[in-house]
Amino acid sequence: MQTKTNRFISNIGAYFGIIIGCIIFGISYSWFLIPFKVAPGGVGGISQILYHIFGFPAGISMIVINIPLFIIAWIYLGKQFGLKSFFGMFVGAFLVDLLEPQRLYHSFDIFKEVINTQYWSFTDNILLASIAGSVLLGIGLGLIFKFRGSTGGTDIPVAILKQYTGFSLGTGYWIIESAIILTIGIVFKDLNLVIWGYLNLFITTKIVDITAEGISYVKGAYIITKAENLIKERIFKELDRGVTIFHAEGGYTGKAQNVVFCIVSRKQISILRKIVKDEDPKAFMILLEVNDVMGYGFKTRLLDLVEEKSETEKESGKEEFIPL
């Protein structure tokens, strides 16, 4: 149970983490993506169109677009887009404009040596800009999500699309982001930007997952063997892992067959292979990637978006809504 003091410190830490994520978010757009008209869809993509066509500051455009989206979310989705979402959206958009290369170039002499004034970027190569911008955007968004924040944007129409059409989140994001990426290519009359946009989207989503949830460090193993007891005991003793025995039947022979299932860390795979080979050279073992594990001996990768309620909220029975 969190005391009020611990909860306050936790919230301060969360807002600090969101600010760090917003700084990286702002750098990714201002220094690399906006100068080359590359974006993984989203409000950032729309703001680029307004920036390059009409000269509107990209950060201000993000805020202007996001405000009605938040209002729509409040009406149709309730209060799940909370204070941290507003905070992340405003700070992130503000830093996109504050950190733009033109502003830094004219304000600090140190940046005059590293900023390319032809593109107003830190590079003159669209490939490097796309990769650097995508990685930084993924890290920034990942940190914001990790600390239960949000930058708004397409989170909201995707959530609405899921609620009222039954589409999965993945399908919703694909539809929304693809529409924006294709619009960017058409508006700027450069279909190469569509390719860059999808590359950016792919890299960004992968980096977001790694930053927010960490890299998967476990594997699952199915072991079909006649020496299940010997293998089981050695897994207990040498790997300090539990196992589950499935009672199966051979599809061809029709004979009863036991299958040993266990979860081990990556560094234990070689030991597990040796155990199985030693006890039953004819065993059939299947190794598979495991996205997440919850339970004794493992630390979950799940991004926990549910904040613990205060004592007052528990007593009143109020639900605390958290941002997507």
C-alpha positions as CSV (number, residue, x, y, z in Angstrom):
1,M,0.0,0.0,0.0
2,Q,1.4,3.4,-0.9
3,T,1.3,6.2,1.6
4,K,0.5,9.7,0.5
5,T,4.2,10.6,0.6
6,N,5.3,7.7,-1.5
7,R,2.5,8.4,-3.9
8,F,3.6,12.0,-4.2
9,I,7.2,11.0,-4.8
10,S,6.1,8.4,-7.3
11,N,4.0,11.0,-9.2
12,I,6.9,13.5,-9.2
13,G,9.2,10.8,-10.6
14,A,6.6,9.9,-13.3
15,Y,6.3,13.5,-14.4
16,F,10.1,13.8,-14.5
17,G,10.2,10.7,-16.7
18,I,7.6,12.1,-19.0
19,I,9.6,15.3,-19.4
20,I,12.7,13.4,-20.4
21,G,10.6,11.4,-22.9
22,C,9.2,14.7,-24.2
23,I,12.6,16.2,-24.7
24,I,13.7,13.2,-26.8
25,F,10.3,13.3,-28.6
26,G,10.9,17.0,-29.5
27,I,14.5,16.4,-30.7
28,S,13.4,13.5,-32.9
29,Y,10.8,15.6,-34.8
30,S,12.7,19.0,-34.8
31,W,16.2,17.8,-35.6
32,F,15.5,14.9,-38.0
33,L,12.0,14.1,-39.1
34,I,10.4,17.5,-39.8
35,P,13.3,18.8,-42.0
36,F,12.9,15.9,-44.3
37,K,9.1,15.6,-44.2
38,V,9.4,12.1,-42.7
39,A,6.8,11.0,-40.1
40,P,5.2,7.7,-39.0
41,G,1.8,9.1,-39.5
42,G,-0.1,10.5,-36.5
43,V,-0.6,14.1,-35.5
44,G,3.1,14.6,-36.2
45,G,2.5,13.8,-39.8
46,I,-0.4,16.2,-40.1
47,S,1.6,19.0,-38.4
48,Q,4.3,18.5,-40.9
49,I,1.9,19.2,-43.8
50,L,0.8,22.4,-42.0
51,Y,4.4,23.4,-41.3
52,H,5.8,22.9,-44.8
53,I,2.7,24.2,-46.7
54,F,1.5,27.0,-44.5
55,G,4.4,27.7,-42.2
56,F,2.5,26.9,-39.0
57,P,4.8,25.9,-36.1
58,A,4.7,22.1,-35.9
59,G,4.3,22.1,-32.1
60,I,1.5,24.5,-32.0
61,S,-0.2,22.6,-34.8
62,M,0.1,19.4,-32.6
63,I,-1.6,21.2,-29.7
64,V,-4.4,22.6,-31.9
65,I,-5.1,19.2,-33.5
66,N,-4.9,17.4,-30.2
67,I,-7.3,19.6,-28.2
68,P,-10.5,18.6,-30.2
69,L,-9.3,15.0,-30.1
70,F,-9.1,15.1,-26.3
71,I,-12.6,16.6,-26.2
72,I,-13.9,13.9,-28.5
73,A,-12.1,11.3,-26.3
74,W,-13.7,12.7,-23.2
75,I,-17.2,12.5,-24.7
76,Y,-16.9,9.1,-26.3
77,L,-14.4,7.3,-24.1
78,G,-14.7,8.8,-20.7
79,K,-11.9,10.1,-18.5
80,Q,-9.2,7.5,-19.4
81,F,-7.1,10.2,-21.0
82,G,-6.1,11.9,-17.8
83,L,-3.7,14.6,-16.6
84,K,-0.5,12.9,-17.6
85,S,-1.9,12.6,-21.2
86,F,-2.5,16.4,-21.3
87,F,0.8,17.0,-19.7
88,G,2.7,14.8,-22.2
89,M,0.9,16.3,-25.1
90,F,1.5,19.9,-24.2
91,V,5.1,19.5,-23.1
92,G,6.0,17.3,-26.1
93,A,4.5,19.7,-28.6
94,F,6.1,22.7,-26.8
95,L,9.5,21.2,-27.0
96,V,9.1,20.4,-30.7
97,D,9.0,24.2,-31.4
98,L,11.5,25.1,-28.6
99,L,14.2,22.8,-29.9
100,E,13.9,23.5,-33.6
101,P,17.3,23.9,-35.2
102,Q,16.6,27.5,-36.5
103,R,16.0,28.7,-33.0
104,L,19.1,26.9,-31.6
105,Y,21.2,28.2,-34.5
106,H,20.4,31.8,-33.8
107,S,20.4,31.5,-30.0
108,F,23.6,29.5,-29.3
109,D,26.9,29.7,-31.1
110,I,27.8,26.1,-30.3
111,F,25.0,24.9,-32.7
112,K,26.3,26.9,-35.6
113,E,29.1,24.3,-36.1
114,V,26.8,21.3,-36.3
115,I,23.5,22.4,-37.8
116,N,23.1,22.0,-41.6
117,T,21.4,25.2,-42.7
118,Q,20.3,23.8,-46.1
119,Y,17.9,21.4,-44.4
120,W,17.9,22.9,-40.9
121,S,18.8,19.5,-39.5
122,F,21.8,17.8,-37.9
123,T,22.4,15.8,-41.0
124,D,22.0,16.3,-44.8
125,N,21.2,12.6,-45.4
126,I,17.5,11.5,-45.3
127,L,18.4,7.9,-44.5
128,L,20.4,9.0,-41.4
129,A,17.7,11.4,-40.4
130,S,15.0,8.8,-40.8
131,I,16.9,6.2,-38.7
132,A,18.0,8.7,-36.0
133,G,14.6,10.3,-35.8
134,S,12.8,7.0,-35.6
135,V,15.0,5.6,-32.9
136,L,14.8,8.8,-30.8
137,L,11.0,9.0,-31.4
138,G,10.6,5.4,-30.2
139,I,12.7,6.1,-27.1
140,G,10.8,9.3,-26.3
141,L,7.4,7.7,-26.8
142,G,8.4,4.6,-24.9
143,L,9.5,6.7,-21.9
144,I,6.3,8.7,-22.0
145,F,4.2,5.5,-22.1
146,K,6.3,3.8,-19.4
147,F,5.4,6.6,-17.0
148,R,1.7,6.4,-17.9
149,G,1.7,9.5,-20.1
150,S,0.6,10.0,-23.7
151,T,1.1,12.5,-26.5
152,G,-2.5,12.1,-27.6
153,G,-2.7,12.0,-31.3
154,T,-3.9,8.8,-33.0
155,D,-4.3,7.0,-29.7
156,I,-7.7,8.7,-29.5
157,P,-9.2,7.9,-33.0
158,V,-7.8,4.4,-32.7
159,A,-9.5,3.9,-29.4
160,I,-12.7,5.2,-30.8
161,L,-12.4,3.0,-33.9
162,K,-11.8,-0.1,-31.7
163,Q,-14.8,0.7,-29.4
164,Y,-17.3,1.4,-32.2
165,T,-16.2,-0.9,-35.0
166,G,-14.6,-3.9,-33.2
167,F,-11.3,-3.5,-35.0
168,S,-8.2,-4.5,-33.0
169,L,-5.8,-1.9,-31.9
170,G,-3.2,-3.1,-34.4
171,T,-5.6,-2.8,-37.3
172,G,-6.8,0.6,-36.1
173,Y,-3.3,2.0,-35.9
174,W,-2.5,0.5,-39.3
175,I,-5.6,2.2,-40.9
176,I,-5.1,5.6,-39.3
177,E,-1.3,5.8,-39.7
178,S,-1.4,4.5,-43.3
179,A,-4.0,7.1,-44.3
180,I,-1.7,9.9,-42.9
181,I,1.5,8.5,-44.4
182,L,-0.2,8.2,-47.8
183,T,-1.6,11.8,-47.5
184,I,1.9,13.1,-46.8
185,G,3.2,11.4,-50.0
186,I,0.3,12.8,-52.0
187,V,0.5,16.4,-50.6
188,F,4.2,16.7,-51.2
189,K,4.0,14.8,-54.5
190,D,6.8,12.4,-53.4
191,L,5.8,8.8,-53.0
192,N,9.3,8.1,-51.6
193,L,8.1,9.8,-48.4
194,V,5.5,6.9,-48.1
195,I,8.4,4.4,-48.0
196,W,10.3,6.6,-45.5
197,G,7.2,6.9,-43.5
198,Y,6.6,3.2,-43.2
199,L,10.3,2.6,-42.4
200,N,9.9,5.2,-39.7
201,L,6.7,3.6,-38.4
202,F,8.3,0.2,-38.2
203,I,11.5,1.3,-36.4
204,T,9.5,3.6,-34.0
205,T,7.1,0.9,-32.9
206,K,9.9,-1.6,-32.3
207,I,11.8,0.9,-30.2
208,V,8.7,2.0,-28.3
209,D,8.1,-1.7,-27.2
210,I,11.8,-2.2,-26.2
211,T,11.9,1.1,-24.3
212,A,8.5,0.7,-22.5
213,E,8.7,-3.0,-21.8
214,G,12.3,-4.1,-22.2
215,I,13.8,-6.9,-24.3
216,S,12.3,-10.3,-23.8
217,Y,14.8,-12.4,-21.8
218,V,13.1,-15.7,-21.5
219,K,12.3,-18.7,-23.7
220,G,9.8,-21.5,-23.4
221,A,10.6,-25.1,-24.0
222,Y,8.4,-28.1,-24.8
223,I,10.2,-31.4,-24.3
224,I,8.7,-34.6,-25.6
225,T,10.6,-37.4,-23.9
226,K,10.4,-40.7,-22.1
227,A,12.8,-39.5,-19.4
228,E,10.5,-36.7,-18.1
229,N,11.3,-37.5,-14.4
230,L,15.0,-37.4,-14.8
231,I,14.9,-34.2,-16.9
232,K,12.4,-32.7,-14.4
233,E,14.6,-33.3,-11.4
234,R,17.7,-31.9,-13.1
235,I,15.8,-28.8,-14.1
236,F,14.8,-28.4,-10.5
237,K,18.3,-28.8,-9.2
238,E,20.5,-27.2,-11.9
239,L,18.2,-24.4,-13.2
240,D,16.0,-23.8,-10.2
241,R,13.0,-23.6,-12.4
242,G,9.6,-25.2,-12.2
243,V,8.0,-27.4,-14.8
244,T,4.6,-28.5,-16.0
245,I,3.9,-32.0,-17.2
246,F,1.3,-32.3,-20.0
247,H,-0.3,-35.7,-20.6
248,A,-0.5,-36.0,-24.3
249,E,-1.0,-38.7,-26.9
250,G,1.2,-39.5,-30.0
251,G,-0.7,-38.5,-33.1
252,Y,0.8,-41.4,-35.1
253,T,1.3,-44.1,-32.5
254,G,-1.7,-43.3,-30.3
255,K,0.4,-44.0,-27.3
256,A,0.3,-42.0,-24.1
257,Q,3.2,-39.4,-23.9
258,N,4.2,-36.9,-21.4
259,V,5.5,-33.4,-22.4
260,V,7.6,-31.3,-20.1
261,F,7.1,-27.6,-20.4
262,C,9.3,-25.0,-18.6
263,I,10.3,-21.3,-18.9
264,V,14.0,-20.5,-18.6
265,S,16.2,-17.4,-19.1
266,R,18.2,-17.1,-22.3
267,K,21.5,-17.8,-20.5
268,Q,20.0,-21.1,-19.2
269,I,19.2,-22.4,-22.7
270,S,22.6,-24.1,-23.2
271,I,22.3,-25.9,-19.8
272,L,18.8,-27.0,-20.6
273,R,19.9,-28.4,-24.0
274,K,22.7,-30.4,-22.2
275,I,20.3,-31.8,-19.6
276,V,17.9,-33.0,-22.3
277,K,20.7,-34.5,-24.5
278,D,22.2,-36.2,-21.5
279,E,19.0,-37.8,-20.3
280,D,17.3,-38.6,-23.5
281,P,19.3,-38.1,-26.8
282,K,16.1,-39.0,-28.7
283,A,14.0,-36.3,-27.0
284,F,12.1,-33.8,-29.2
285,M,12.5,-30.2,-27.8
286,I,10.8,-27.1,-29.1
287,L,12.2,-23.7,-28.1
288,L,10.0,-20.6,-28.5
289,E,10.1,-16.9,-27.8
290,V,8.1,-15.8,-24.8
291,N,6.8,-12.3,-24.8
292,D,6.2,-12.0,-21.1
293,V,6.1,-14.1,-17.9
294,M,4.3,-13.3,-14.7
295,G,5.1,-15.4,-11.7
296,Y,7.8,-16.4,-9.2
297,G,11.3,-16.1,-10.4
298,F,10.5,-13.8,-13.3
299,K,10.0,-10.0,-13.7
300,T,7.1,-9.2,-16.0
301,R,7.6,-7.0,-19.0
302,L,4.0,-5.9,-18.9
303,L,3.6,-2.1,-18.9
304,D,1.4,-1.6,-15.8
305,L,-0.9,1.3,-16.6
306,V,-3.0,0.9,-13.5
307,E,-2.0,3.3,-10.8
308,E,-2.7,2.2,-7.2
309,K,-5.6,4.0,-5.7
310,S,-5.2,6.3,-2.7
311,E,-6.9,5.4,0.6
312,T,-9.5,8.1,0.0
313,E,-10.3,6.8,-3.5
314,K,-10.6,3.3,-2.1
315,E,-13.0,4.4,0.6
316,S,-15.1,6.5,-1.7
317,G,-15.2,3.7,-4.3
318,K,-14.1,6.1,-7.1
319,E,-12.4,4.7,-10.1
320,E,-9.1,6.4,-11.1
321,F,-8.8,6.6,-14.9
322,I,-5.4,6.5,-16.4
323,P,-4.2,7.8,-19.8
324,L,-3.6,5.5,-22.7
